[in-house]
Amino acid sequence: MANELLLFTLEGCGSCKNLKERLQKESIPYREIEVGRNKEIWNKVIDQTGNEYLPAFYIKKDDTGKGPFFAPQKDFEDDNQAVEIILKYIEKEEGGQ
């Protein structure tokens, strides 16, 4: 089993839509958490990270269930940088299979 990408989005968010389309184009699997319908989870994320910008993502490591959280304007500036980060974490796991 590989690391899991959790993508936090908001309906109507253009940047969220663009990143989802890019992930689909690159055939990168992800689980979407729409924050408008998952306010409790998103509030916990905000409390723990201090981030409230979207799209944001979390790489859930298979071995521990924990992992790094990445936020726009803090960890990446655009979709290209986001995909670069994601591939670094996803490929590490896939390369070992």
Secondary structure, DSSP 4 states (H G I P E B T S, - for coil): ---EEEEEE-TT-HHHHHHHHHHHHTT---EEEETTT-HHHHHHHHHHH----SSEEEEE-TTTS---EE-BTTTBSSHHHHHHHHHHHHHHHHHT-
